[in-house]
């Protein structure tokens, strides 16, 4: 969009300029009442230019150039063009004041009764990151949220909105597009501590990572064509679906699992089934799955932002211990009461000296 917008503006300017030139050139069109005296004088002068030259008859003369559109139609078209330009200016002013001037991290929605709801999930997630993670923690997310995480959560990101390093973005896209085990190898190599995804299936937010997922696949395929192929994420009919008819590669990739983890158990209301995605208007196909290499760390109130912690290798990849060596040696615990009893038993214990039995007290 950032590249095509200037091109569209230039083409629109050329189109409107051509229309205005066409409908404002009234002087270039000869009017019948203005052209008659000039033509009559020219004919009268040509009658005596050469002997024997006979002027053409009226039906043989070329038709005079007249206005094919008409002044009324021209005026209507000019008024319509001016109205379009004025409406465009009003629209640009409204978009600038409402959309571009509002913070993108705070979303607003309207319910069925007309009440306005403020969705503050982005700030909620970034605040949690800043308060509950280590200062040197690294967060992996798509590049759209890099500057927000760095600025509001004060955490290191792998990719951000400065998209000059396409190979690094492709590596993150490959991790999101791969299955969990393959993605874990990439995340371990990049020393990732947390993974952040945006999921709008609960509230119907269309700008989530599932709708952006094909761009991750395409960028990853450009750098890693042997590992990632875009055709694997479509059905045989060429459809991108997240329901039961979706492609197996899509239903088992990391992005799908991080977005829909525990979502199959969630029922939004009595009219929809469990696992119903409001953004895609369908029930997800892969509901019963668990995460091996990641664990859910935090999910915001409306499930818009989901954060997962990447497990370290020593948490689940421990060496196997034989059963015989798994017994834990018990250590005796002595309390003060037991120690007193032991001391008392020693005090009352009889002492034998040279065949004579003597008590401790004697």
TIBANU-753206 format. One line per 2 residues: number of its first residue (from 1); for each residue x, y, z of C-alpha. Coordinates in steps of 0.5 Angstrom, whole numbers, plus 2048, in hexadecimal, padded with zeros to 3 digits. Example, Ala and Ser with C-alpha at 12.3 -4.5 7.8 and 13.67 -1.06 7.14 Angstrom:
1	819,7F7,810  81B,7FE,80E
This chain:
1	800,800,800  806,805,802
3	808,804,7FB  802,804,7F7
5	7FF,80A,7FA  803,80F,7F7
7	802,80C,7F0  7FB,80C,7F1
9	7FB,813,7F3  7FF,815,7EC
11	7FA,811,7E8  7F4,814,7EB
13	7F7,81B,7EA  7F9,81A,7E3
15	7F2,817,7E2  7EE,81D,7E5
17	7F3,822,7E1  7F1,81E,7DA
19	7E9,81F,7DC  7EA,826,7DE
21	7EE,828,7D8  7E9,824,7D4
23	7E3,828,7D7  7E6,82F,7D8
25	7E8,830,7D1  7E2,833,7CE
27	7E6,839,7CA  7E9,833,7C6
29	7E2,831,7C3  7DF,835,7BE
31	7D8,837,7BF  7D3,838,7B8
33	7D2,83F,7B9  7D9,841,7BA
35	7DC,83D,7B4  7D6,83F,7AF
37	7D9,846,7AD  7E0,844,7AC
39	7DE,83E,7A8  7D9,842,7A4
41	7DF,847,7A2  7E4,842,7A1
43	7DF,83F,79C  7DE,846,799
45	7E5,847,798  7E6,840,795
47	7E1,842,78F  7E6,846,78C
49	7EC,843,78D  7ED,83F,787
51	7E9,83F,781  7E4,839,780
53	7E4,837,787  7DE,835,789
55	7DC,835,791  7DA,82F,794
57	7D2,82E,795  7CF,82E,79C
59	7CF,827,79D  7D6,825,79A
61	7D9,82A,79F  7DC,827,7A6
63	7D8,827,7AC  7D9,82D,7B1
65	7DD,82B,7B7  7D8,82C,7BD
67	7D7,82A,7C4  7D6,822,7C5
69	7D5,822,7CC  7D0,828,7CD
71	7D1,82E,7D3  7CC,82B,7D7
73	7D0,824,7D8  7D7,827,7D8
75	7D4,82B,7DE  7D1,825,7E2
77	7D8,821,7E1  7DC,827,7E3
79	7D7,828,7EA  7D8,820,7EB
81	7E0,821,7EA  7E0,826,7EF
83	7DB,823,7F4  7E0,81D,7F4
85	7E6,821,7F5  7E3,824,7FB
87	7E0,81E,7FE  7E7,81B,7FD
89	7EA,821,801  7E5,820,807
91	7E6,818,807  7EE,819,808
93	7ED,81E,80D  7E8,819,811
95	7ED,813,810  7F3,818,813
97	7EF,81A,819  7EC,813,81B
99	7F0,80E,818  7F7,811,817
101	7F7,815,81E  7F5,80F,822
103	7F9,80B,825  7FA,804,822
105	7FB,800,828  7F4,802,82B
107	7EE,7FF,827  7E7,801,828
109	7E1,7FD,826  7D9,7FE,826
111	7D5,7F8,829  7CE,7F7,826
113	7CA,7FC,82B  7CF,801,829
115	7D3,802,82F  7DB,803,82E
117	7E0,7FE,830  7E7,800,831
119	7EC,7FA,830  7F3,7FB,833
121	7F6,7F4,832  7FC,7F7,82F
123	7FE,7FB,835  7FC,7F6,839
125	801,7F1,836  806,7F6,835
127	806,7F8,83D  806,7F0,83F
129	80C,7EF,83B  810,7F5,83E
131	80E,7F3,845  80E,7EB,845
133	814,7EA,840  81C,7EB,841
135	81F,7F1,83E  823,7ED,839
137	81D,7E9,837  81C,7E8,82F
139	815,7E8,82C  814,7E5,825
141	80E,7E8,821  80C,7EA,81A
143	810,7F1,819  809,7F5,819
145	80A,7F5,821  811,7F6,821
147	811,7FE,823  80B,7FD,828
149	80F,7F7,82C  815,7FB,82C
151	812,802,82E  80D,800,832
153	80F,7F9,835  817,7FB,835
155	819,7F4,833  81D,7F2,82D
157	81A,7EF,827  81C,7EB,821
159	819,7EF,81B  816,7F6,81B
161	813,7FB,817  81A,7FD,814
163	819,7F7,80E  820,7F8,80B
165	822,7F1,80D  81E,7ED,809
167	821,7E6,80B  820,7E7,812
169	819,7E8,811  818,7E2,80D
171	81C,7DE,812  816,7E0,817
173	811,7DF,812  814,7D8,811
175	813,7D7,818  80C,7D9,818
177	80B,7D5,812  80E,7CE,815
179	80C,7C9,81A  80D,7CA,821
181	814,7C5,821  817,7C9,81B
183	815,7D0,81E  818,7CE,824
185	81F,7CD,821  81E,7D4,81E
187	81C,7D7,824  822,7D4,828
189	827,7D6,823  824,7DD,824
191	824,7DD,82B  81D,7DE,82C
193	819,7DF,832  812,7E1,831
195	80E,7E0,82B  808,7E6,82A
197	802,7E5,825  7FC,7E9,823
199	7F6,7E5,823  7EF,7E8,821
201	7EA,7E2,821  7E7,7E4,828
203	7E5,7EB,826  7E5,7EB,81E
205	7EB,7EF,81D  7ED,7EE,816
207	7F4,7F0,817  7F7,7EA,81A
209	7FD,7E6,819  7F9,7E0,816
211	7F6,7E5,810  7FE,7E8,80F
213	800,7E0,80F  801,7E0,808
215	806,7E5,807  80A,7E2,80D
217	80A,7DC,808  80C,7DF,802
219	811,7E3,805  814,7DD,808
221	813,7D9,801  817,7DE,7FE
223	81D,7DD,802  81C,7D6,804
225	819,7D3,7FE  81B,7CB,800
227	817,7CC,807  811,7D0,806
229	80C,7D0,800  806,7D4,7FF
231	802,7CF,7FC  803,7CA,802
233	7FE,7CF,806  7F8,7CF,801
235	7F3,7C9,800  7F3,7C6,7F9
237	7EE,7CB,7F7  7F3,7D0,7F8
239	7EF,7D3,7FF  7F2,7D6,805
241	7EE,7D2,80B  7EF,7D1,812
243	7E9,7CD,813  7E9,7C5,812
245	7EA,7C5,80B  7F0,7CA,80C
247	7F7,7C7,809  7FB,7C3,80E
249	801,7C7,80E  7FD,7CD,810
251	7F9,7CA,816  800,7C7,819
253	805,7CD,818  807,7D2,81E
255	803,7D8,81C  7FC,7D4,81C
257	7FE,7D0,823  800,7D7,826
259	7FA,7DA,824  7F5,7D5,825
261	7F8,7D1,82B  7F2,7D0,830
263	7ED,7D3,82B  7EA,7CD,82A
265	7E7,7CD,831  7E4,7D4,831
267	7DD,7D5,82F  7DC,7DC,82E
269	7D4,7DC,82E  7CE,7D7,82E
271	7CD,7D8,827  7D4,7D6,824
273	7D8,7D0,825  7DE,7CF,829
275	7E4,7D1,825  7E0,7D6,821
277	7E5,7DB,81E  7E1,7E2,81D
279	7E6,7E5,818  7E6,7DF,813
281	7DF,7DD,815  7E0,7D6,816
283	7E2,7D0,81B  7E9,7CF,81B
285	7EB,7C8,819  7F1,7C6,81E
287	7EE,7C7,825  7F2,7C1,829
289	7F9,7C3,829  7FE,7C4,82E
291	805,7C8,82E  80B,7C5,82F
293	811,7CA,82F  80D,7D0,831
295	808,7D2,836  803,7D7,837
297	805,7DD,83B  800,7E2,83A
299	7FA,7E3,837  7F6,7EA,837
301	7EF,7EB,839  7EC,7EB,832
303	7F1,7E6,82F  7F4,7EB,82A
305	7FB,7EA,82D  7FE,7E3,82F
307	805,7E2,832  808,7DC,832
309	80F,7DA,836  814,7D6,832
311	816,7D0,836  81E,7CF,837
313	821,7C8,835  822,7C6,83C
315	81B,7C7,83E  819,7C1,83A
317	81F,7BE,837  822,7BB,83D
319	826,7B4,83D  822,7AE,83E
321	823,7AB,845  823,7A3,846
323	81D,7A1,84A  822,79E,84F
325	825,7A5,850  81F,7A9,851
327	81E,7A7,859  81F,7AD,85D
329	823,7AC,863  820,7AE,869
331	823,7B2,86F  821,7B1,876
333	81F,7B7,879  820,7B9,880
335	81B,7BD,884  81D,7C0,88B
337	818,7BC,88E  81B,7B6,88B
339	822,7B8,88D  820,7B9,895
341	81D,7B2,895  824,7AF,892
343	827,7B3,897  823,7B0,89D
345	824,7A9,89A  82B,7AA,89B
347	82B,7AD,8A2  826,7A7,8A5
349	82A,7A2,8A1  82E,79D,8A6
351	835,79D,8A6  839,796,8A7
353	840,797,8AA  844,791,8AB
355	83E,78C,8AC  83A,791,8B0
357	834,794,8AE  833,79B,8B0
359	82E,7A0,8AE  830,7A7,8AB
361	82D,7AA,8B1  832,7A7,8B6
